[in-house]
Amino acid sequence: MNGIYSIGKFSKNGKEVVLQEQDNGCIFCISHAKDQDGYTRISYNGKPERLFRVLYEKNFGEIPKNMVVRHKCDNPSCCNVNHLEIGTYLDNIQDKIDRKRTGKGKPNLKIKGENNGQHRLTEKQVKEIFLSKDTCRNLAKKYNVSNVTISNIKNKKYWKDVTDLL
């Protein structure tokens, strides 16, 4: 069911909220701007709010303290309440990891190895470092990383998932 419809205004002087349903079931707001993270922003009770949060609360009640609303569809623009679920902040981070939504320039310590956008070494290099008998200083120069990084690889503090296999 692919259609366009209005769900009204959420503030006295606010703009009418117009939604459009997509073939995949996601529903997008076509009347309001999105913020830098792709979430639709509206004015609600005199202050800016993300539309999906407002719709969640209108359908399911107040969002519990220390909980967040997560998108099952992994689309921040979607405001289909059937695509939303409650969870912890850590659940939301795990979603991000599982769905590989982190990339270069966006550090995330739970993303391991070469999938972490901040990595400076490859798995092959880490294996070479771990198995090498050379000094930390020499290895640090060779791989253009700090002595501490080399030491942490050797002591299985960094890249543990790779070094545990050796």
Secondary structure, DSSP 8 states (H G I E B T S, - for coil): ---EEEEE-SSTT---EEEEE-TTS-EEESSS-B-TTS-BEEEETTEEEEHHHHHHHHHH----TT-EEEETT--TTB--GGGEEEE-HHHHHHHHHHTT---TT---TTS-GGGSTT--S-HHHHHHHHH--S-HHHHHHHHTS-HHHHHHHHTTSSSHHHHTT-
